[in-house]
């Protein structure tokens, strides 16, 4: 059985992965892949999930490097960020989406006849 002190260990590989996910999420947030995001399925916020999941991963990875109280707060924020990342696959509240995405009209498939 492992001791509680070794439950969380700093990992530079996970930190790099989390930072890469944040970069991908920020590219989506900035609107550089706007055409893809407006047509994405199952939701238009799908490509924002890496931003929130990356924040959760970075906070979880860095939490062993700080004191227990700060680490606990970081883990709670990471848990909320993880939940938002999973939720982003289907839907995100308006304050958590970029303004350009909130104001964008619904995309219609030009090949769909209705």
mmCIF file of the C-alpha atoms, coordinates in Angstrom:
data_MODEL
# 
_entry.id   MODEL 
# 
loop_
_atom_site.group_PDB 
_atom_site.id 
_atom_site.type_symbol 
_atom_site.label_atom_id 
_atom_site.label_alt_id 
_atom_site.label_comp_id 
_atom_site.label_asym_id 
_atom_site.label_entity_id 
_atom_site.label_seq_id 
_atom_site.pdbx_PDB_ins_code 
_atom_site.Cartn_x 
_atom_site.Cartn_y 
_atom_site.Cartn_z 
_atom_site.occupancy 
_atom_site.B_iso_or_equiv 
_atom_site.pdbx_formal_charge 
_atom_site.auth_seq_id 
_atom_site.auth_comp_id 
_atom_site.auth_asym_id 
_atom_site.auth_atom_id 
_atom_site.pdbx_PDB_model_num 
ATOM 1   C CA . UNK A 1 1   ? 0.000   0.000  0.000   1.00 0.00 ? 1   UNK A CA 1 
ATOM 2   C CA . UNK A 1 2   ? 1.308   3.440  -0.870  1.00 0.00 ? 2   UNK A CA 1 
ATOM 3   C CA . UNK A 1 3   ? 1.493   6.238  1.617   1.00 0.00 ? 3   UNK A CA 1 
ATOM 4   C CA . UNK A 1 4   ? -0.780  9.281  1.173   1.00 0.00 ? 4   UNK A CA 1 
ATOM 5   C CA . UNK A 1 5   ? 2.301   11.450 0.604   1.00 0.00 ? 5   UNK A CA 1 
ATOM 6   C CA . UNK A 1 6   ? 3.151   9.583  -2.595  1.00 0.00 ? 6   UNK A CA 1 
ATOM 7   C CA . UNK A 1 7   ? -0.372  9.704  -4.039  1.00 0.00 ? 7   UNK A CA 1 
ATOM 8   C CA . UNK A 1 8   ? 0.436   12.789 -6.114  1.00 0.00 ? 8   UNK A CA 1 
ATOM 9   C CA . UNK A 1 9   ? 3.837   13.038 -7.767  1.00 0.00 ? 9   UNK A CA 1 
ATOM 10  C CA . UNK A 1 10  ? 5.064   15.808 -10.051 1.00 0.00 ? 10  UNK A CA 1 
ATOM 11  C CA . UNK A 1 11  ? 5.418   14.666 -13.661 1.00 0.00 ? 11  UNK A CA 1 
ATOM 12  C CA . UNK A 1 12  ? 7.095   16.895 -16.255 1.00 0.00 ? 12  UNK A CA 1 
ATOM 13  C CA . UNK A 1 13  ? 5.565   14.826 -19.060 1.00 0.00 ? 13  UNK A CA 1 
ATOM 14  C CA . UNK A 1 14  ? 2.038   15.437 -17.773 1.00 0.00 ? 14  UNK A CA 1 
ATOM 15  C CA . UNK A 1 15  ? 2.853   19.112 -17.284 1.00 0.00 ? 15  UNK A CA 1 
ATOM 16  C CA . UNK A 1 16  ? 3.996   19.356 -20.924 1.00 0.00 ? 16  UNK A CA 1 
ATOM 17  C CA . UNK A 1 17  ? 0.855   17.524 -22.083 1.00 0.00 ? 17  UNK A CA 1 
ATOM 18  C CA . UNK A 1 18  ? -1.358  19.865 -20.047 1.00 0.00 ? 18  UNK A CA 1 
ATOM 19  C CA . UNK A 1 19  ? 0.374   22.940 -21.456 1.00 0.00 ? 19  UNK A CA 1 
ATOM 20  C CA . UNK A 1 20  ? -0.013  21.592 -25.003 1.00 0.00 ? 20  UNK A CA 1 
ATOM 21  C CA . UNK A 1 21  ? -3.732  21.051 -24.370 1.00 0.00 ? 21  UNK A CA 1 
ATOM 22  C CA . UNK A 1 22  ? -4.037  24.630 -23.114 1.00 0.00 ? 22  UNK A CA 1 
ATOM 23  C CA . UNK A 1 23  ? -2.351  25.906 -26.296 1.00 0.00 ? 23  UNK A CA 1 
ATOM 24  C CA . UNK A 1 24  ? -4.793  23.923 -28.464 1.00 0.00 ? 24  UNK A CA 1 
ATOM 25  C CA . UNK A 1 25  ? -7.701  25.274 -26.396 1.00 0.00 ? 25  UNK A CA 1 
ATOM 26  C CA . UNK A 1 26  ? -6.446  28.849 -26.687 1.00 0.00 ? 26  UNK A CA 1 
ATOM 27  C CA . UNK A 1 27  ? -6.176  28.470 -30.462 1.00 0.00 ? 27  UNK A CA 1 
ATOM 28  C CA . UNK A 1 28  ? -9.824  27.401 -30.476 1.00 0.00 ? 28  UNK A CA 1 
ATOM 29  C CA . UNK A 1 29  ? -10.773 30.236 -28.089 1.00 0.00 ? 29  UNK A CA 1 
ATOM 30  C CA . UNK A 1 30  ? -9.059  32.819 -30.326 1.00 0.00 ? 30  UNK A CA 1 
ATOM 31  C CA . UNK A 1 31  ? -11.202 31.819 -33.303 1.00 0.00 ? 31  UNK A CA 1 
ATOM 32  C CA . UNK A 1 32  ? -8.389  30.652 -35.578 1.00 0.00 ? 32  UNK A CA 1 
ATOM 33  C CA . UNK A 1 33  ? -10.324 27.464 -36.273 1.00 0.00 ? 33  UNK A CA 1 
ATOM 34  C CA . UNK A 1 34  ? -13.674 29.236 -36.390 1.00 0.00 ? 34  UNK A CA 1 
ATOM 35  C CA . UNK A 1 35  ? -14.943 27.429 -39.496 1.00 0.00 ? 35  UNK A CA 1 
ATOM 36  C CA . UNK A 1 36  ? -14.295 24.043 -37.884 1.00 0.00 ? 36  UNK A CA 1 
ATOM 37  C CA . UNK A 1 37  ? -15.858 25.033 -34.562 1.00 0.00 ? 37  UNK A CA 1 
ATOM 38  C CA . UNK A 1 38  ? -19.059 26.331 -36.112 1.00 0.00 ? 38  UNK A CA 1 
ATOM 39  C CA . UNK A 1 39  ? -19.650 22.984 -37.833 1.00 0.00 ? 39  UNK A CA 1 
ATOM 40  C CA . UNK A 1 40  ? -18.463 20.662 -35.052 1.00 0.00 ? 40  UNK A CA 1 
ATOM 41  C CA . UNK A 1 41  ? -20.613 17.879 -33.714 1.00 0.00 ? 41  UNK A CA 1 
ATOM 42  C CA . UNK A 1 42  ? -22.040 17.250 -31.076 1.00 0.00 ? 42  UNK A CA 1 
ATOM 43  C CA . UNK A 1 43  ? -21.611 20.901 -30.114 1.00 0.00 ? 43  UNK A CA 1 
ATOM 44  C CA . UNK A 1 44  ? -19.858 24.074 -31.180 1.00 0.00 ? 44  UNK A CA 1 
ATOM 45  C CA . UNK A 1 45  ? -17.967 24.168 -27.868 1.00 0.00 ? 45  UNK A CA 1 
ATOM 46  C CA . UNK A 1 46  ? -16.329 20.762 -28.411 1.00 0.00 ? 46  UNK A CA 1 
ATOM 47  C CA . UNK A 1 47  ? -12.964 22.288 -29.337 1.00 0.00 ? 47  UNK A CA 1 
ATOM 48  C CA . UNK A 1 48  ? -12.847 24.285 -26.088 1.00 0.00 ? 48  UNK A CA 1 
ATOM 49  C CA . UNK A 1 49  ? -12.654 21.067 -24.037 1.00 0.00 ? 49  UNK A CA 1 
ATOM 50  C CA . UNK A 1 50  ? -8.817  20.835 -24.293 1.00 0.00 ? 50  UNK A CA 1 
ATOM 51  C CA . UNK A 1 51  ? -8.522  24.275 -22.674 1.00 0.00 ? 51  UNK A CA 1 
ATOM 52  C CA . UNK A 1 52  ? -10.438 23.277 -19.555 1.00 0.00 ? 52  UNK A CA 1 
ATOM 53  C CA . UNK A 1 53  ? -8.974  19.749 -19.446 1.00 0.00 ? 53  UNK A CA 1 
ATOM 54  C CA . UNK A 1 54  ? -5.454  21.155 -19.871 1.00 0.00 ? 54  UNK A CA 1 
ATOM 55  C CA . UNK A 1 55  ? -5.981  23.589 -16.993 1.00 0.00 ? 55  UNK A CA 1 
ATOM 56  C CA . UNK A 1 56  ? -7.138  20.684 -14.831 1.00 0.00 ? 56  UNK A CA 1 
ATOM 57  C CA . UNK A 1 57  ? -4.107  18.606 -15.790 1.00 0.00 ? 57  UNK A CA 1 
ATOM 58  C CA . UNK A 1 58  ? -1.630  21.426 -15.114 1.00 0.00 ? 58  UNK A CA 1 
ATOM 59  C CA . UNK A 1 59  ? -3.182  22.230 -11.729 1.00 0.00 ? 59  UNK A CA 1 
ATOM 60  C CA . UNK A 1 60  ? -3.222  18.568 -10.725 1.00 0.00 ? 60  UNK A CA 1 
ATOM 61  C CA . UNK A 1 61  ? 0.390   18.126 -11.823 1.00 0.00 ? 61  UNK A CA 1 
ATOM 62  C CA . UNK A 1 62  ? 1.605   21.219 -9.956  1.00 0.00 ? 62  UNK A CA 1 
ATOM 63  C CA . UNK A 1 63  ? -0.352  20.559 -6.753  1.00 0.00 ? 63  UNK A CA 1 
ATOM 64  C CA . UNK A 1 64  ? 2.334   18.314 -5.143  1.00 0.00 ? 64  UNK A CA 1 
ATOM 65  C CA . UNK A 1 65  ? 4.830   21.177 -5.381  1.00 0.00 ? 65  UNK A CA 1 
ATOM 66  C CA . UNK A 1 66  ? 2.907   23.508 -3.066  1.00 0.00 ? 66  UNK A CA 1 
ATOM 67  C CA . UNK A 1 67  ? 1.698   23.298 0.514   1.00 0.00 ? 67  UNK A CA 1 
ATOM 68  C CA . UNK A 1 68  ? -1.244  21.122 1.499   1.00 0.00 ? 68  UNK A CA 1 
ATOM 69  C CA . UNK A 1 69  ? -3.804  23.936 1.777   1.00 0.00 ? 69  UNK A CA 1 
ATOM 70  C CA . UNK A 1 70  ? -2.871  25.545 -1.546  1.00 0.00 ? 70  UNK A CA 1 
ATOM 71  C CA . UNK A 1 71  ? -2.655  22.091 -3.113  1.00 0.00 ? 71  UNK A CA 1 
ATOM 72  C CA . UNK A 1 72  ? -6.153  21.277 -1.905  1.00 0.00 ? 72  UNK A CA 1 
ATOM 73  C CA . UNK A 1 73  ? -7.516  24.490 -3.425  1.00 0.00 ? 73  UNK A CA 1 
ATOM 74  C CA . UNK A 1 74  ? -5.701  23.715 -6.690  1.00 0.00 ? 74  UNK A CA 1 
ATOM 75  C CA . UNK A 1 75  ? -7.231  20.235 -6.777  1.00 0.00 ? 75  UNK A CA 1 
ATOM 76  C CA . UNK A 1 76  ? -10.741 21.594 -6.198  1.00 0.00 ? 76  UNK A CA 1 
ATOM 77  C CA . UNK A 1 77  ? -10.268 24.131 -9.019  1.00 0.00 ? 77  UNK A CA 1 
ATOM 78  C CA . UNK A 1 78  ? -8.843  21.318 -11.172 1.00 0.00 ? 78  UNK A CA 1 
ATOM 79  C CA . UNK A 1 79  ? -11.929 19.202 -10.466 1.00 0.00 ? 79  UNK A CA 1 
ATOM 80  C CA . UNK A 1 80  ? -14.227 22.044 -11.552 1.00 0.00 ? 80  UNK A CA 1 
ATOM 81  C CA . UNK A 1 81  ? -12.097 22.648 -14.656 1.00 0.00 ? 81  UNK A CA 1 
ATOM 82  C CA . UNK A 1 82  ? -12.206 18.933 -15.495 1.00 0.00 ? 82  UNK A CA 1 
ATOM 83  C CA . UNK A 1 83  ? -15.999 18.938 -15.173 1.00 0.00 ? 83  UNK A CA 1 
ATOM 84  C CA . UNK A 1 84  ? -16.189 21.967 -17.495 1.00 0.00 ? 84  UNK A CA 1 
ATOM 85  C CA . UNK A 1 85  ? -13.928 20.204 -19.993 1.00 0.00 ? 85  UNK A CA 1 
ATOM 86  C CA . UNK A 1 86  ? -16.200 17.174 -20.081 1.00 0.00 ? 86  UNK A CA 1 
ATOM 87  C CA . UNK A 1 87  ? -19.281 19.407 -20.244 1.00 0.00 ? 87  UNK A CA 1 
ATOM 88  C CA . UNK A 1 88  ? -17.755 21.360 -23.156 1.00 0.00 ? 88  UNK A CA 1 
ATOM 89  C CA . UNK A 1 89  ? -18.185 18.313 -25.371 1.00 0.00 ? 89  UNK A CA 1 
ATOM 90  C CA . UNK A 1 90  ? -21.951 18.964 -25.356 1.00 0.00 ? 90  UNK A CA 1 
ATOM 91  C CA . UNK A 1 91  ? -22.559 22.494 -24.046 1.00 0.00 ? 91  UNK A CA 1 
ATOM 92  C CA . UNK A 1 92  ? -20.986 25.366 -22.109 1.00 0.00 ? 92  UNK A CA 1 
ATOM 93  C CA . UNK A 1 93  ? -22.655 28.277 -20.321 1.00 0.00 ? 93  UNK A CA 1 
ATOM 94  C CA . UNK A 1 94  ? -22.461 31.584 -22.200 1.00 0.00 ? 94  UNK A CA 1 
ATOM 95  C CA . UNK A 1 95  ? -19.887 33.212 -19.839 1.00 0.00 ? 95  UNK A CA 1 
ATOM 96  C CA . UNK A 1 96  ? -17.446 30.346 -20.508 1.00 0.00 ? 96  UNK A CA 1 
ATOM 97  C CA . UNK A 1 97  ? -17.508 30.640 -24.306 1.00 0.00 ? 97  UNK A CA 1 
ATOM 98  C CA . UNK A 1 98  ? -15.773 33.299 -26.411 1.00 0.00 ? 98  UNK A CA 1 
ATOM 99  C CA . UNK A 1 99  ? -17.906 36.186 -27.580 1.00 0.00 ? 99  UNK A CA 1 
ATOM 100 C CA . UNK A 1 100 ? -17.359 35.412 -31.281 1.00 0.00 ? 100 UNK A CA 1 
ATOM 101 C CA . UNK A 1 101 ? -18.836 31.949 -30.730 1.00 0.00 ? 101 UNK A CA 1 
ATOM 102 C CA . UNK A 1 102 ? -21.838 33.250 -28.787 1.00 0.00 ? 102 UNK A CA 1 
ATOM 103 C CA . UNK A 1 103 ? -22.608 35.809 -31.501 1.00 0.00 ? 103 UNK A CA 1 
ATOM 104 C CA . UNK A 1 104 ? -22.052 33.460 -34.457 1.00 0.00 ? 104 UNK A CA 1 
ATOM 105 C CA . UNK A 1 105 ? -25.118 32.411 -36.432 1.00 0.00 ? 105 UNK A CA 1 
ATOM 106 C CA . UNK A 1 106 ? -26.021 28.752 -36.602 1.00 0.00 ? 106 UNK A CA 1 
ATOM 107 C CA . UNK A 1 107 ? -24.245 26.909 -39.373 1.00 0.00 ? 107 UNK A CA 1 
ATOM 108 C CA . UNK A 1 108 ? -26.386 25.238 -42.006 1.00 0.00 ? 108 UNK A CA 1 
ATOM 109 C CA . UNK A 1 109 ? -25.183 22.461 -44.231 1.00 0.00 ? 109 UNK A CA 1 
ATOM 110 C CA . UNK A 1 110 ? -25.322 23.768 -47.839 1.00 0.00 ? 110 UNK A CA 1 
ATOM 111 C CA . UNK A 1 111 ? -26.020 20.233 -49.095 1.00 0.00 ? 111 UNK A CA 1 
ATOM 112 C CA . UNK A 1 112 ? -29.018 19.719 -46.829 1.00 0.00 ? 112 UNK A CA 1 
ATOM 113 C CA . UNK A 1 113 ? -32.348 20.345 -48.501 1.00 0.00 ? 113 UNK A CA 1 
ATOM 114 C CA . UNK A 1 114 ? -35.167 21.286 -46.193 1.00 0.00 ? 114 UNK A CA 1 
# 
